[in-house]
Amino acid sequence: MFMDALKMSLPADAVLGFLFYMAGAAVLFALYAFIYTRLTPYNEFALIREGNSAAAIALGGALLVSPSPCPGPSPIRSRCSTSCCGR
């Protein structure tokens, strides 16, 4: 009974689209992390292994605010009714 309700509320194409979307986000995140760690003048992972907490916080902060395809809800977009928002 639970599975029937789940199948009705989550169509397979929607779940598949969500999985592709999340896989794309994961690939872009990994690409950003790779490029970021190569462009910085320090080896963040070596510094973190040595116990440098500032390097860990800096890398975590950079990855936390990295560009992603999942920006979440925006109060500006929800109030915008012009064509610039894609509505």
Biopython code that builds the backbone (N, CA, C, O; Angstrom):
import numpy as np
from Bio.PDB.StructureBuilder import StructureBuilder

atoms = [
    (1, "MET", "N", (0.821, -1.183, 0.000)),
    (1, "MET", "CA", (0.000, 0.000, 0.000)),
    (1, "MET", "C", (0.877, 1.263, 0.000)),
    (1, "MET", "O", (0.599, 2.222, -0.720)),
    (2, "PHE", "N", (1.917, 1.247, 0.802)),
    (2, "PHE", "CA", (2.818, 2.398, 0.844)),
    (2, "PHE", "C", (3.526, 2.595, -0.495)),
    (2, "PHE", "O", (3.676, 3.723, -0.965)),
    (3, "MET", "N", (3.958, 1.496, -1.102)),
    (3, "MET", "CA", (4.669, 1.601, -2.379)),
    (3, "MET", "C", (3.756, 2.116, -3.481)),
    (3, "MET", "O", (4.204, 2.852, -4.360)),
    (4, "ASP", "N", (2.491, 1.742, -3.446)),
    (4, "ASP", "CA", (1.550, 2.248, -4.453)),
    (4, "ASP", "C", (1.386, 3.760, -4.326)),
    (4, "ASP", "O", (1.374, 4.478, -5.326)),
    (5, "ALA", "N", (1.262, 4.233, -3.100)),
    (5, "ALA", "CA", (1.128, 5.673, -2.881)),
    (5, "ALA", "C", (2.407, 6.391, -3.300)),
    (5, "ALA", "O", (2.357, 7.487, -3.859)),
    (6, "LEU", "N", (3.541, 5.772, -3.030)),
    (6, "LEU", "CA", (4.816, 6.376, -3.411)),
    (6, "LEU", "C", (4.958, 6.456, -4.932)),
    (6, "LEU", "O", (5.430, 7.462, -5.461)),
    (7, "LYS", "N", (4.550, 5.399, -5.630)),
    (7, "LYS", "CA", (4.626, 5.408, -7.094)),
    (7, "LYS", "C", (3.695, 6.449, -7.705)),
    (7, "LYS", "O", (4.010, 7.040, -8.738)),
    (8, "MET", "N", (2.543, 6.674, -7.062)),
    (8, "MET", "CA", (1.615, 7.668, -7.580)),
    (8, "MET", "C", (2.129, 9.086, -7.353)),
    (8, "MET", "O", (1.928, 9.960, -8.196)),
    (9, "SER", "N", (2.789, 9.318, -6.221)),
    (9, "SER", "CA", (3.225, 10.672, -5.914)),
    (9, "SER", "C", (4.589, 11.011, -6.524)),
    (9, "SER", "O", (4.915, 12.186, -6.693)),
    (10, "LEU", "N", (5.383, 9.995, -6.853)),
    (10, "LEU", "CA", (6.699, 10.234, -7.453)),
    (10, "LEU", "C", (6.794, 9.503, -8.787)),
    (10, "LEU", "O", (7.184, 8.335, -8.822)),
    (11, "PRO", "N", (6.449, 10.162, -9.868)),
    (11, "PRO", "CA", (6.570, 9.527, -11.179)),
    (11, "PRO", "C", (8.037, 9.212, -11.498)),
    (11, "PRO", "O", (8.947, 9.923, -11.071)),
    (12, "ALA", "N", (8.239, 8.153, -12.241)),
    (12, "ALA", "CA", (9.594, 7.692, -12.550)),
    (12, "ALA", "C", (10.395, 8.738, -13.316)),
    (12, "ALA", "O", (11.592, 8.891, -13.074)),
    (13, "ASP", "N", (9.763, 9.455, -14.228)),
    (13, "ASP", "CA", (10.514, 10.450, -14.988)),
    (13, "ASP", "C", (10.942, 11.621, -14.109)),
    (13, "ASP", "O", (11.995, 12.213, -14.346)),
    (14, "ALA", "N", (10.146, 11.962, -13.102)),
    (14, "ALA", "CA", (10.538, 13.034, -12.185)),
    (14, "ALA", "C", (11.713, 12.600, -11.318)),
    (14, "ALA", "O", (12.636, 13.379, -11.080)),
    (15, "VAL", "N", (11.678, 11.362, -10.847)),
    (15, "VAL", "CA", (12.779, 10.851, -10.025)),
    (15, "VAL", "C", (14.050, 10.763, -10.858)),
    (15, "VAL", "O", (15.131, 11.112, -10.383)),
    (16, "LEU", "N", (13.926, 10.303, -12.087)),
    (16, "LEU", "CA", (15.087, 10.203, -12.972)),
    (16, "LEU", "C", (15.664, 11.590, -13.277)),
    (16, "LEU", "O", (16.882, 11.770, -13.293)),
    (17, "GLY", "N", (14.797, 12.555, -13.515)),
    (17, "GLY", "CA", (15.255, 13.923, -13.743)),
    (17, "GLY", "C", (15.971, 14.490, -12.532)),
    (17, "GLY", "O", (16.992, 15.165, -12.663)),
    (18, "PHE", "N", (15.429, 14.212, -11.343)),
    (18, "PHE", "CA", (16.070, 14.664, -10.110)),
    (18, "PHE", "C", (17.445, 14.027, -9.946)),
    (18, "PHE", "O", (18.396, 14.709, -9.565)),
    (19, "LEU", "N", (17.565, 12.737, -10.227)),
    (19, "LEU", "CA", (18.848, 12.052, -10.092)),
    (19, "LEU", "C", (19.882, 12.605, -11.074)),
    (19, "LEU", "O", (21.047, 12.780, -10.716)),
    (20, "PHE", "N", (19.460, 12.879, -12.307)),
    (20, "PHE", "CA", (20.373, 13.488, -13.283)),
    (20, "PHE", "C", (20.799, 14.889, -12.831)),
    (20, "PHE", "O", (21.960, 15.269, -12.976)),
    (21, "TYR", "N", (19.861, 15.639, -12.291)),
    (21, "TYR", "CA", (20.152, 16.987, -11.810)),
    (21, "TYR", "C", (21.173, 16.937, -10.673)),
    (21, "TYR", "O", (22.130, 17.712, -10.666)),
    (22, "MET", "N", (20.980, 16.047, -9.731)),
    (22, "MET", "CA", (21.900, 15.937, -8.602)),
    (22, "MET", "C", (23.261, 15.400, -9.042)),
    (22, "MET", "O", (24.291, 15.816, -8.512)),
    (23, "ALA", "N", (23.273, 14.481, -10.004)),
    (23, "ALA", "CA", (24.542, 13.971, -10.527)),
    (23, "ALA", "C", (25.309, 15.093, -11.225)),
    (23, "ALA", "O", (26.527, 15.199, -11.081)),
    (24, "GLY", "N", (24.603, 15.919, -11.970)),
    (24, "GLY", "CA", (25.247, 17.065, -12.616)),
    (24, "GLY", "C", (25.800, 18.038, -11.590)),
    (24, "GLY", "O", (26.892, 18.577, -11.774)),
    (25, "ALA", "N", (25.062, 18.272, -10.511)),
    (25, "ALA", "CA", (25.536, 19.158, -9.452)),
    (25, "ALA", "C", (26.784, 18.577, -8.789)),
    (25, "ALA", "O", (27.721, 19.316, -8.486)),
    (26, "ALA", "N", (26.806, 17.266, -8.561)),
    (26, "ALA", "CA", (27.966, 16.628, -7.934)),
    (26, "ALA", "C", (29.203, 16.728, -8.831)),
    (26, "ALA", "O", (30.312, 16.958, -8.349)),
    (27, "VAL", "N", (29.000, 16.554, -10.137)),
    (27, "VAL", "CA", (30.118, 16.648, -11.079)),
    (27, "VAL", "C", (30.656, 18.081, -11.114)),
    (27, "VAL", "O", (31.870, 18.284, -11.101)),
    (28, "LEU", "N", (29.773, 19.063, -11.157)),
    (28, "LEU", "CA", (30.213, 20.457, -11.172)),
    (28, "LEU", "C", (30.908, 20.830, -9.866)),
    (28, "LEU", "O", (31.890, 21.573, -9.879)),
    (29, "PHE", "N", (30.406, 20.320, -8.734)),
    (29, "PHE", "CA", (31.043, 20.583, -7.440)),
    (29, "PHE", "C", (32.447, 19.988, -7.405)),
    (29, "PHE", "O", (33.393, 20.641, -6.963)),
    (30, "ALA", "N", (32.580, 18.746, -7.873)),
    (30, "ALA", "CA", (33.902, 18.102, -7.886)),
    (30, "ALA", "C", (34.852, 18.838, -8.829)),
    (30, "ALA", "O", (36.032, 18.995, -8.516)),
    (31, "LEU", "N", (34.356, 19.286, -9.965)),
    (31, "LEU", "CA", (35.181, 20.046, -10.900)),
    (31, "LEU", "C", (35.626, 21.368, -10.278)),
    (31, "LEU", "O", (36.786, 21.758, -10.415)),
    (32, "TYR", "N", (34.722, 22.050, -9.604)),
    (32, "TYR", "CA", (35.073, 23.308, -8.942)),
    (32, "TYR", "C", (36.125, 23.057, -7.861)),
    (32, "TYR", "O", (37.095, 23.807, -7.757)),
    (33, "ALA", "N", (35.943, 22.011, -7.059)),
    (33, "ALA", "CA", (36.899, 21.698, -5.992)),
    (33, "ALA", "C", (38.275, 21.385, -6.581)),
    (33, "ALA", "O", (39.296, 21.825, -6.053)),
    (34, "PHE", "N", (38.297, 20.630, -7.668)),
    (34, "PHE", "CA", (39.562, 20.285, -8.315)),
    (34, "PHE", "C", (40.268, 21.536, -8.830)),
    (34, "PHE", "O", (41.460, 21.723, -8.588)),
    (35, "ILE", "N", (39.538, 22.384, -9.536)),
    (35, "ILE", "CA", (40.136, 23.600, -10.097)),
    (35, "ILE", "C", (40.579, 24.536, -8.978)),
    (35, "ILE", "O", (41.657, 25.126, -9.056)),
    (36, "TYR", "N", (39.758, 24.679, -7.938)),
    (36, "TYR", "CA", (40.104, 25.570, -6.828)),
    (36, "TYR", "C", (41.389, 25.121, -6.149)),
    (36, "TYR", "O", (42.260, 25.943, -5.865)),
    (37, "THR", "N", (41.515, 23.819, -5.886)),
    (37, "THR", "CA", (42.713, 23.341, -5.184)),
    (37, "THR", "C", (43.953, 23.411, -6.075)),
    (37, "THR", "O", (45.068, 23.466, -5.558)),
    (38, "ARG", "N", (43.791, 23.411, -7.382)),
    (38, "ARG", "CA", (44.954, 23.523, -8.270)),
    (38, "ARG", "C", (45.385, 24.971, -8.471)),
    (38, "ARG", "O", (46.567, 25.237, -8.690)),
    (39, "LEU", "N", (44.447, 25.909, -8.399)),
    (39, "LEU", "CA", (44.773, 27.315, -8.644)),
    (39, "LEU", "C", (45.340, 28.028, -7.422)),
    (39, "LEU", "O", (46.066, 29.011, -7.570)),
    (40, "THR", "N", (45.029, 27.562, -6.236)),
    (40, "THR", "CA", (45.546, 28.234, -5.048)),
    (40, "THR", "C", (47.027, 27.914, -4.874)),
    (40, "THR", "O", (47.474, 26.833, -5.256)),
    (41, "PRO", "N", (47.785, 28.835, -4.304)),
    (41, "PRO", "CA", (49.236, 28.612, -4.181)),
    (41, "PRO", "C", (49.616, 27.611, -3.094)),
    (41, "PRO", "O", (50.779, 27.215, -3.011)),
    (42, "TYR", "N", (48.670, 27.194, -2.263)),
    (42, "TYR", "CA", (48.965, 26.275, -1.165)),
    (42, "TYR", "C", (48.348, 24.912, -1.430)),
    (42, "TYR", "O", (47.343, 24.802, -2.132)),
    (43, "ASN", "N", (48.945, 23.888, -0.874)),
    (43, "ASN", "CA", (48.377, 22.549, -0.949)),
    (43, "ASN", "C", (47.480, 22.369, 0.276)),
    (43, "ASN", "O", (47.946, 21.987, 1.349)),
    (44, "GLU", "N", (46.195, 22.648, 0.101)),
    (44, "GLU", "CA", (45.270, 22.646, 1.223)),
    (44, "GLU", "C", (45.207, 21.290, 1.924)),
    (44, "GLU", "O", (45.169, 21.223, 3.152)),
    (45, "PHE", "N", (45.197, 20.226, 1.151)),
    (45, "PHE", "CA", (45.061, 18.902, 1.755)),
    (45, "PHE", "C", (46.282, 18.547, 2.601)),
    (45, "PHE", "O", (46.139, 17.908, 3.644)),
    (46, "ALA", "N", (47.471, 18.946, 2.176)),
    (46, "ALA", "CA", (48.669, 18.703, 2.987)),
    (46, "ALA", "C", (48.625, 19.542, 4.267)),
    (46, "ALA", "O", (49.004, 19.069, 5.338)),
    (47, "LEU", "N", (48.166, 20.771, 4.150)),
    (47, "LEU", "CA", (48.059, 21.619, 5.333)),
    (47, "LEU", "C", (47.030, 21.070, 6.316)),
    (47, "LEU", "O", (47.231, 21.119, 7.530)),
    (48, "ILE", "N", (45.932, 20.548, 5.786)),
    (48, "ILE", "CA", (44.908, 19.973, 6.658)),
    (48, "ILE", "C", (45.442, 18.721, 7.352)),
    (48, "ILE", "O", (45.184, 18.509, 8.537)),
    (49, "ARG", "N", (46.182, 17.895, 6.619)),
    (49, "ARG", "CA", (46.777, 16.693, 7.231)),
    (49, "ARG", "C", (47.769, 17.046, 8.331)),
    (49, "ARG", "O", (47.943, 16.283, 9.282)),
    (50, "GLU", "N", (48.421, 18.201, 8.204)),
    (50, "GLU", "CA", (49.367, 18.652, 9.226)),
    (50, "GLU", "C", (48.667, 19.259, 10.433)),
    (50, "GLU", "O", (49.319, 19.611, 11.416)),
    (51, "GLY", "N", (47.359, 19.384, 10.367)),
    (51, "GLY", "CA", (46.597, 19.908, 11.498)),
    (51, "GLY", "C", (46.314, 21.392, 11.440)),
    (51, "GLY", "O", (45.955, 21.989, 12.455)),
    (52, "ASN", "N", (46.465, 21.997, 10.288)),
    (52, "ASN", "CA", (46.207, 23.425, 10.131)),
    (52, "ASN", "C", (44.700, 23.641, 9.997)),
    (52, "ASN", "O", (44.122, 23.421, 8.933)),
    (53, "SER", "N", (44.074, 24.074, 11.088)),
    (53, "SER", "CA", (42.615, 24.238, 11.069)),
    (53, "SER", "C", (42.193, 25.431, 10.211)),
    (53, "SER", "O", (41.087, 25.434, 9.672)),
    (54, "ALA", "N", (43.047, 26.436, 10.075)),
    (54, "ALA", "CA", (42.705, 27.586, 9.230)),
    (54, "ALA", "C", (42.574, 27.164, 7.769)),
    (54, "ALA", "O", (41.704, 27.658, 7.051)),
    (55, "ALA", "N", (43.433, 26.259, 7.334)),
    (55, "ALA", "CA", (43.335, 25.764, 5.957)),
    (55, "ALA", "C", (42.053, 24.975, 5.761)),
    (55, "ALA", "O", (41.418, 25.065, 4.710)),
    (56, "ALA", "N", (41.671, 24.202, 6.768)),
    (56, "ALA", "CA", (40.430, 23.423, 6.672)),
    (56, "ALA", "C", (39.213, 24.334, 6.615)),
    (56, "ALA", "O", (38.281, 24.083, 5.851)),
    (57, "ILE", "N", (39.221, 25.391, 7.422)),
    (57, "ILE", "CA", (38.102, 26.327, 7.421)),
    (57, "ILE", "C", (38.047, 27.087, 6.100)),
    (57, "ILE", "O", (36.963, 27.300, 5.556)),
    (58, "ALA", "N", (39.187, 27.494, 5.584)),
    (58, "ALA", "CA", (39.219, 28.228, 4.317)),
    (58, "ALA", "C", (38.740, 27.361, 3.161)),
    (58, "ALA", "O", (37.964, 27.815, 2.320)),
    (59, "LEU", "N", (39.200, 26.118, 3.117)),
    (59, "LEU", "CA", (38.763, 25.230, 2.040)),
    (59, "LEU", "C", (37.281, 24.913, 2.179)),
    (59, "LEU", "O", (36.547, 24.909, 1.191)),
    (60, "GLY", "N", (36.844, 24.650, 3.401)),
    (60, "GLY", "CA", (35.416, 24.376, 3.616)),
    (60, "GLY", "C", (34.547, 25.555, 3.247)),
    (60, "GLY", "O", (33.482, 25.382, 2.654)),
    (61, "GLY", "N", (34.987, 26.754, 3.593)),
    (61, "GLY", "CA", (34.229, 27.948, 3.229)),
    (61, "GLY", "C", (34.194, 28.175, 1.731)),
    (61, "GLY", "O", (33.163, 28.568, 1.184)),
    (62, "ALA", "N", (35.306, 27.932, 1.066)),
    (62, "ALA", "CA", (35.346, 28.103, -0.391)),
    (62, "ALA", "C", (34.431, 27.097, -1.082)),
    (62, "ALA", "O", (33.765, 27.429, -2.062)),
    (63, "LEU", "N", (34.401, 25.884, -0.575)),
    (63, "LEU", "CA", (33.543, 24.873, -1.177)),
    (63, "LEU", "C", (32.076, 25.090, -0.813)),
    (63, "LEU", "O", (31.178, 24.741, -1.579)),
    (64, "LEU", "N", (31.846, 25.664, 0.351)),
    (64, "LEU", "CA", (30.475, 25.908, 0.783)),
    (64, "LEU", "C", (29.799, 26.964, -0.076)),
    (64, "LEU", "O", (28.610, 26.852, -0.375)),
    (65, "VAL", "N", (30.533, 27.970, -0.470)),
    (65, "VAL", "CA", (29.945, 29.053, -1.267)),
    (65, "VAL", "C", (30.253, 28.890, -2.756)),
    (65, "VAL", "O", (30.101, 29.835, -3.531)),
    (66, "SER", "N", (30.676, 27.716, -3.145)),
    (66, "SER", "CA", (30.995, 27.489, -4.549)),
    (66, "SER", "C", (29.738, 27.599, -5.405)),
    (66, "SER", "O", (28.630, 27.352, -4.929)),
    (67, "PRO", "N", (29.914, 27.964, -6.644)),
    (67, "PRO", "CA", (28.756, 28.035, -7.530)),
    (67, "PRO", "C", (28.164, 26.657, -7.756)),
    (67, "PRO", "O", (28.888, 25.686, -7.978)),
    (68, "SER", "N", (26.861, 26.579, -7.700)),
    (68, "SER", "CA", (26.195, 25.297, -7.909)),
    (68, "SER", "C", (24.946, 25.509, -8.749)),
    (68, "SER", "O", (24.410, 26.616, -8.793)),
    (69, "PRO", "N", (24.478, 24.467, -9.412)),
    (69, "PRO", "CA", (23.267, 24.606, -10.221)),
    (69, "PRO", "C", (22.001, 24.570, -9.383)),
    (69, "PRO", "O", (20.904, 24.582, -9.941)),
    (70, "CYS", "N", (22.116, 24.526, -8.074)),
    (70, "CYS", "CA", (20.954, 24.433, -7.200)),
    (70, "CYS", "C", (20.920, 25.635, -6.265)),
    (70, "CYS", "O", (21.264, 25.504, -5.090)),
    (71, "PRO", "N", (20.511, 26.810, -6.760)),
    (71, "PRO", "CA", (20.577, 28.008, -5.928)),
    (71, "PRO", "C", (19.504, 28.063, -4.851)),
    (71, "PRO", "O", (19.637, 28.843, -3.908)),
    (72, "GLY", "N", (18.465, 27.278, -4.954)),
    (72, "GLY", "CA", (17.406, 27.316, -3.954)),
    (72, "GLY", "C", (16.438, 28.445, -4.236)),
    (72, "GLY", "O", (16.609, 29.195, -5.196)),
    (73, "PRO", "N", (15.434, 28.563, -3.410)),
    (73, "PRO", "CA", (14.427, 29.610, -3.632)),
    (73, "PRO", "C", (14.995, 30.995, -3.365)),
    (73, "PRO", "O", (15.749, 31.200, -2.413)),
    (74, "SER", "N", (14.631, 31.914, -4.194)),
    (74, "SER", "CA", (15.080, 33.290, -4.041)),
    (74, "SER", "C", (13.866, 34.182, -3.855)),
    (74, "SER", "O", (12.944, 34.133, -4.669)),
    (75, "PRO", "N", (13.838, 34.990, -2.813)),
    (75, "PRO", "CA", (12.676, 35.871, -2.628)),
    (75, "PRO", "C", (12.539, 36.888, -3.745)),
    (75, "PRO", "O", (11.433, 37.349, -4.029)),
    (76, "ILE", "N", (13.650, 37.246, -4.383)),
    (76, "ILE", "CA", (13.576, 38.213, -5.477)),
    (76, "ILE", "C", (12.921, 37.571, -6.690)),
    (76, "ILE", "O", (12.070, 38.184, -7.334)),
    (77, "ARG", "N", (13.313, 36.339, -7.005)),
    (77, "ARG", "CA", (12.731, 35.666, -8.164)),
    (77, "ARG", "C", (11.253, 35.367, -7.967)),
    (77, "ARG", "O", (10.477, 35.435, -8.920)),
    (78, "SER", "N", (10.854, 35.037, -6.744)),
    (78, "SER", "CA", (9.459, 34.678, -6.533)),
    (78, "SER", "C", (8.548, 35.891, -6.679)),
    (78, "SER", "O", (7.368, 35.733, -6.996)),
    (79, "ARG", "N", (9.068, 37.100, -6.456)),
    (79, "ARG", "CA", (8.264, 38.312, -6.587)),
    (79, "ARG", "C", (8.374, 38.925, -7.977)),
    (79, "ARG", "O", (7.587, 39.809, -8.315)),
    (80, "CYS", "N", (9.310, 38.490, -8.776)),
    (80, "CYS", "CA", (9.545, 39.097, -10.077)),
    (80, "CYS", "C", (8.510, 38.600, -11.078)),
    (80, "CYS", "O", (8.283, 37.396, -11.197)),
    (81, "SER", "N", (7.904, 39.502, -11.775)),
    (81, "SER", "CA", (6.905, 39.089, -12.767)),
    (81, "SER", "C", (7.302, 39.522, -14.174)),
    (81, "SER", "O", (6.484, 39.449, -15.092)),
    (82, "THR", "N", (8.526, 39.964, -14.357)),
    (82, "THR", "CA", (8.947, 40.403, -15.680)),
    (82, "THR", "C", (9.541, 39.224, -16.448)),
    (82, "THR", "O", (9.723, 38.137, -15.901)),
    (83, "SER", "N", (9.832, 39.455, -17.691)),
    (83, "SER", "CA", (10.365, 38.387, -18.544)),
    (83, "SER", "C", (11.816, 38.066, -18.233)),
    (83, "SER", "O", (12.330, 37.057, -18.715)),
    (84, "CYS", "N", (12.498, 38.897, -17.437)),
    (84, "CYS", "CA", (13.908, 38.646, -17.158)),
    (84, "CYS", "C", (14.085, 37.416, -16.272)),
    (84, "CYS", "O", (15.176, 36.849, -16.227)),
    (85, "CYS", "N", (13.056, 36.998, -15.580)),
    (85, "CYS", "CA", (13.158, 35.840, -14.677)),
    (85, "CYS", "C", (12.750, 34.551, -15.348)),
    (85, "CYS", "O", (12.780, 33.494, -14.719)),
    (86, "GLY", "N", (12.377, 34.611, -16.586)),
    (86, "GLY", "CA", (11.985, 33.391, -17.298)),
    (86, "GLY", "C", (10.533, 33.016, -17.097)),
    (86, "GLY", "O", (10.152, 31.874, -17.354)),
    (87, "ARG", "N", (9.713, 33.954, -16.642)),
    (87, "ARG", "CA", (8.287, 33.659, -16.451)),
    (87, "ARG", "C", (7.483, 34.128, -17.626)),
    (87, "ARG", "O", (6.263, 33.965, -17.644)),
]
sb = StructureBuilder()
sb.init_structure("model")
sb.init_model(0)
sb.init_chain("A")
sb.init_seg("    ")
for serial, (resi, resn, name, xyz) in enumerate(atoms, 1):
    if name == "N":
        sb.init_residue(resn, " ", resi, " ")
    sb.init_atom(name, np.array(xyz, "f"), 0.0, 1.0, " ", f" {name:<3s}", serial, name[0])
structure = sb.get_structure()
